[in-house]
Amino acid sequence: MKLTKLWLVAGICSAVLSLQSANTWASRMVNAISGSVTAVPTAGQIEVDHVVYRVKVNSAADKSLRSFHTGDVVDLIMDNTGGSQTATVVSIVAHPRS
């Protein structure tokens, strides 16, 4: 009898823990900005539509920063999870050229 209750409690706990992360990711808001690069990207920042955005250090955006040039149309994915007042760019996605 006790073993059955233990398995039931273990099953319920594993179900609760497995569902928790799905709810967290589903409710996370993604901040995205689209526009064209208006200045040559420098270390730690990119200018899109005449607004300068800071790039998060060691992120995917930081590693791909040098591959973008003036006139490229891009999407910036922003993150504001560090508790800071300003969001930083964590990913840059280029639109296909036509």
Buried (B, 14 or more C-beta within 10 A) or exposed (E): EEEEEEEEEEEEEEEEEEEEEEEEEEEEEEEEBEBBBBEEBEEBBBBBEEEEBBBBEEBBBBEBBEEBEEEBBBBBBBBEEEEEEEBBBBBBBEEEEE
